[in-house]
């Protein structure tokens, strides 16, 4: 009977740890670091030139 109690407690701790890690990962995944240094539309216009696809 004692081993079932230990297993249940350890399982609850494990689930709590996984939940905390999941929340931490979600909260830090979408950081924005300001404006991009280059205008994305400018890059897209000249893509064949810098990708060397114009051959």
DAJO-V652146 format. One record per pair of residues at least 24 apart in sequence whose ideal C-beta (glycine too) atoms are under 7 Angstrom apart, sorted by the first residue. I is the first residue (numbers start at 1). J is the second residue. Records with the same first field share a line. If there is no record, write none. Layout:
# DAJO-V652146
I: J / J
This chain:
# DAJO-V652146
none
